[in-house]
Amino acid sequence: MRPFPLSLIGLAAAPAVVVLGAAASGAAQAPPPFRLAWPVACELGTTCEIQHYVDHDPSPAAKDYTCGSRTYDAHDGTDIRLPDMAAQRRGAAVLAAADGRVLRTRDGVADVSVKIVGREAVDAIGCGNAVVLTHADGFQTGYCHMAKGSVAVKPGDLVKAGQPIGRVGLSGLTEFPHLHFQVSQGGKTVDPFAYGAATGSCNGGASLWRQTPAYRARAVANAGFADAPPTPDAVENGEIRAPAAGAGTLIAYVRAIGLKAGDVQEMVLRAPDGSVLAQNKAAPLLRDQDLRLMFIGKRKPAQGWPAGRYRASYTVAGADGRVVLSREVAVVM
């Protein structure tokens, strides 16, 4: 998906050149007196995750500010995703990241995946429902893909950092519920994790965050139990049914973000007495994966499910065999 220039959020989208907010060479600049609060009312790593960072590679390839792969070509913002549409329907407030004035807004765009309506239907309004704030020192912040009818400010309003300005949605050119958070200075894209980073550097520049979220090369977006084999769409739509005591199948699932080529996923499902009910060790991944679903399960035994706590563990080992991601979930039957 192409970037969304802040100057055009309130107009028809158009191609834009993404330029990082840094000199092309030389030492990193000292950060300005501008700090950002987290722009979503969520707990990173628990109720939300970063799906994509800003792309720092000027070529058709892509790399994030650590030179990792958690981005895509020309991506000009930070994508803060909710686990699924069930979480979106419960509501997650979008918050002003800094004191400022509302420059422009848009509302009225439906919350629907681009996979359903087609790219042509939303290409001209790719940012969806949105707010642009202007700040001191030439900074602007943009908030894209908000929920229809949720925009709570209007042009000219003064806002304070942390003030709710809308809710996370699924509007515009997107397939999953998230806030595309964008920062610019003087019309040039700024990565809030790496202000002033020299082009081609890794872990350069300075953070603009008041509290900088730790970078995680891999993360878990969803994990739990289901009563039937889940599909990616069912997980994204929040349509997973938890198993009841008499369920015909017990399924454990995990959806992971940012897996790398060579990663090996493994899941183990255990009964209340600790015995192994099911186990699956997948083949090494052939390529990087933006989002990957894995599940294992067991059919109900003839005598029914023994009462108790069922546990499933998920691990990812990197190409060197070291465990780089893990999660455990449980359900009482």
C-alpha positions in Angstrom: 0.0 0.0 0.0 1.4 3.4 -0.9 2.0 6.1 1.7 -0.6 8.7 2.6 0.9 12.3 2.4 -0.4 14.3 5.4 -1.2 17.3 3.2 -3.6 15.2 1.2 -5.5 13.3 3.9 -8.4 15.6 3.5 -8.3 15.4 -0.3 -7.9 12.8 -2.9 -4.9 10.6 -2.3 -2.0 11.0 -4.7 1.5 9.4 -5.1 4.1 10.9 -2.8 7.8 10.8 -2.3 8.7 9.6 1.2 11.8 11.4 2.6 13.0 10.5 6.1 13.3 13.4 8.5 17.0 13.3 8.5 20.1 14.4 6.6 21.2 11.9 4.0 24.6 11.6 5.6 26.6 12.9 8.6 26.0 12.6 12.3 22.6 12.2 13.7 20.8 15.4 14.7 19.9 16.2 18.3 16.1 15.7 18.7 13.9 18.8 18.9 11.9 19.7 22.0 9.0 17.6 20.7 7.9 14.5 22.4 5.1 12.0 21.5 2.7 10.2 23.8 1.4 6.8 22.7 -1.5 7.5 20.3 -3.8 4.6 21.1 -5.5 3.7 24.4 -4.0 0.2 24.5 -1.2 -1.7 26.2 1.5 -2.7 23.7 2.1 -6.4 23.7 -1.2 -7.1 25.4 -4.1 -5.3 23.7 -2.3 -4.0 20.6 0.9 -4.6 18.6 3.0 -2.7 16.1 2.5 -4.4 12.8 4.7 -2.1 10.6 7.3 0.6 11.1 8.5 3.3 8.7 10.5 2.1 5.7 14.1 3.5 5.7 15.2 2.0 2.5 15.0 4.4 -0.5 15.2 1.4 -2.9 12.3 -0.9 -3.9 13.4 -3.1 -0.9 12.4 -2.2 2.6 13.9 -2.1 6.1 12.8 -0.6 9.4 14.9 1.6 11.6 16.8 -1.4 13.0 17.4 -2.7 9.5 14.9 -5.4 10.2 12.0 -6.5 8.0 9.0 -5.1 10.0 7.9 -2.8 7.2 7.2 -2.7 3.5 8.3 -0.5 0.6 7.6 3.2 1.0 5.6 2.7 4.2 5.6 6.1 5.9 4.1 5.6 9.3 3.7 3.3 12.4 0.8 0.8 12.2 -0.6 0.0 15.6 -2.9 -2.9 15.2 -5.7 -4.3 17.4 -5.8 -8.1 17.8 -9.1 -8.4 15.8 -12.4 -6.8 14.9 -13.9 -7.9 18.2 -11.4 -5.6 19.9 -12.2 -2.9 17.4 -15.9 -3.2 18.2 -15.2 -2.9 21.9 -13.5 0.3 21.1 -10.0 1.7 21.4 -9.5 5.4 21.6 -7.1 7.3 19.3 -5.3 9.9 21.4 -3.5 13.1 20.3 0.2 12.4 20.5 1.1 16.0 21.4 -0.4 19.3 22.0 -1.5 21.0 18.8 -4.3 22.3 16.6 -6.5 20.3 14.3 -5.6 21.1 10.7 -8.1 18.8 8.8 -10.3 15.9 9.4 -12.4 13.3 7.4 -15.2 11.1 8.6 -18.0 9.0 7.0 -15.8 6.3 5.4 -17.2 2.8 6.1 -15.3 0.3 8.3 -14.8 -2.5 5.8 -11.7 -4.4 4.6 -10.3 -3.5 1.2 -10.4 -7.2 0.5 -14.2 -6.9 0.4 -14.8 -3.6 -1.3 -11.7 -3.7 -3.6 -8.9 -1.2 -3.8 -10.6 0.9 -6.5 -13.4 1.8 -4.1 -11.1 3.4 -1.5 -7.9 4.3 -3.4 -8.7 8.0 -3.4 -9.4 8.0 0.3 -6.7 5.6 1.4 -6.2 7.1 4.8 -9.9 6.6 5.6 -11.4 8.5 8.5 -8.5 10.7 9.6 -7.3 13.7 11.6 -4.2 15.8 11.0 -2.7 17.9 13.8 -0.2 20.7 13.5 2.4 21.3 16.2 5.3 23.6 16.9 8.6 23.5 14.9 6.8 22.5 11.7 5.7 19.1 13.0 2.4 17.4 12.0 0.9 14.2 13.1 -1.7 12.2 11.1 -4.1 9.5 12.4 -5.5 7.2 9.7 -8.1 4.4 9.4 -10.3 5.6 12.3 -13.8 4.2 12.9 -16.7 5.8 11.0 -18.5 8.4 13.1 -15.8 8.5 15.7 -13.8 11.6 14.8 -14.3 13.9 17.8 -12.6 17.1 16.8 -12.9 19.6 14.0 -10.5 21.9 12.1 -9.3 24.7 14.4 -9.7 22.9 17.7 -6.9 23.0 20.1 -6.0 19.6 21.6 -3.8 18.3 24.4 -1.6 15.3 24.4 -3.6 12.3 25.4 -6.9 13.8 24.4 -9.2 11.3 22.6 -9.8 12.4 19.0 -11.5 9.3 17.7 -11.4 5.5 17.7 -9.3 2.8 15.9 -11.2 1.5 12.9 -11.0 -0.3 9.5 -11.7 2.6 7.1 -9.8 3.3 3.9 -7.0 1.2 2.3 -6.5 -1.5 5.0 -7.2 -5.1 5.7 -7.0 -5.1 9.5 -8.1 -2.8 12.4 -5.3 -0.3 13.2 -4.1 3.2 13.5 -1.7 4.3 10.9 0.2 7.0 12.8 2.3 9.4 10.7 4.7 12.1 11.7 6.2 14.8 9.4 8.4 17.9 9.8 8.5 20.5 7.1 6.6 18.2 4.8 9.1 15.3 5.2 8.2 12.0 6.8 9.8 11.5 10.2 10.2 8.1 11.9 9.4 8.7 15.6 11.7 5.8 16.5 14.7 7.3 14.7 14.6 11.1 14.3 17.6 12.3 12.4 18.9 8.9 11.4 21.3 8.9 8.5 20.0 7.1 5.4 21.2 3.5 5.5 22.0 3.5 9.2 20.8 0.9 11.6 19.5 1.9 15.1 20.4 5.5 14.3 18.8 8.8 15.3 16.8 9.6 18.4 13.4 8.6 19.7 10.7 11.2 19.8 8.6 9.0 22.2 8.2 10.0 25.8 8.5 6.3 26.6 10.0 4.4 23.7 8.4 1.0 23.0 10.9 -1.8 22.9 11.5 -3.1 19.3 10.5 -6.7 18.9 11.5 -8.5 15.7 8.6 -11.0 16.2 5.4 -10.7 18.2 2.1 -12.6 18.9 -1.0 -10.9 17.6 -3.6 -13.6 18.7 -3.5 -16.7 20.8 -6.2 -18.9 22.3 -8.5 -21.9 21.9 -11.3 -22.6 19.4 -13.9 -25.3 18.9 -13.1 -25.7 15.2 -10.0 -25.1 12.9 -9.7 -21.3 12.5 -9.1 -19.4 9.3 -7.2 -16.2 9.1 -10.4 -14.3 8.2 -12.2 -15.8 11.2 -9.4 -14.7 13.5 -9.2 -11.2 12.1 -13.0 -10.8 12.3 -13.1 -11.9 15.9 -15.3 -14.9 15.1 -13.5 -17.6 17.0 -15.8 -19.6 19.4 -14.3 -20.8 22.6 -14.7 -24.5 23.2 -17.3 -25.8 25.6 -17.0 -28.9 27.8 -18.7 -31.0 25.1 -16.9 -29.6 22.1 -16.1 -32.2 19.4 -12.7 -30.7 18.8 -10.2 -28.8 20.9 -8.0 -26.4 18.9 -5.2 -24.2 20.1 -4.1 -21.4 17.7 -1.5 -18.6 17.5 -1.1 -15.8 14.9 2.4 -14.4 14.9 3.8 -11.2 13.4 7.2 -10.7 11.7 8.4 -14.3 11.4 11.7 -14.7 9.5 12.9 -17.1 6.8 14.4 -20.1 8.6 12.1 -19.8 11.7 10.7 -23.1 13.0 7.3 -23.0 14.8 6.3 -25.6 17.3 3.0 -26.1 19.2 2.3 -28.6 21.9 -1.2 -29.3 23.4 -1.3 -30.9 26.9 -4.1 -32.4 28.9 -4.8 -31.5 32.5 -2.5 -34.3 33.7 0.3 -32.9 31.6 0.2 -35.6 28.9 0.7 -34.5 25.3 -2.5 -34.6 23.2 -1.1 -33.1 20.1 2.2 -31.7 18.8 3.4 -30.1 15.6 6.8 -28.9 14.6 6.6 -27.1 11.3 9.2 -27.0 8.6 11.5 -23.9 8.5 9.9 -21.0 6.8 11.1 -20.3 3.3 10.5 -16.6 3.5 9.7 -13.8 5.9 6.0 -13.7 7.0 4.1 -10.5 7.9 1.4 -12.5 9.7 1.2 -16.3 10.1 -1.5 -18.5 11.6 -0.7 -21.9 13.2 -3.0 -24.3 15.1 -3.1 -27.8 16.4 -6.0 -29.8 17.8 -7.5 -33.0 19.1 -10.9 -34.7 18.6 -13.0 -35.4 21.6 -12.1 -38.8 23.1 -14.9 -41.4 23.4 -15.1 -40.9 27.1 -15.3 -37.1 26.7 -12.9 -34.4 27.9 -11.4 -35.0 31.4 -12.3 -31.9 33.4 -9.4 -29.5 34.1 -7.0 -27.0 32.6 -5.7 -27.6 29.1 -2.5 -25.8 28.1 -0.9 -25.1 24.7 2.6 -23.8 24.2 3.9 -22.1 21.1 7.6 -21.5 20.4 9.6 -20.1 17.5 13.2 -21.0 17.1 15.4 -18.9 14.8 17.6 -20.3 12.1 20.3 -20.8 14.8 18.0 -22.9 16.9 17.6 -20.3 19.7 14.0 -19.7 20.9 13.0 -16.1 19.8 9.3 -16.1 20.6 7.0 -18.0 22.9 3.5 -18.0 24.2 1.4 -20.2 26.4 -2.4 -20.3 26.6 -4.9 -22.3 28.7 -8.6 -23.1 28.8 -10.6 -24.9 31.5 -13.0 -27.6 30.2 
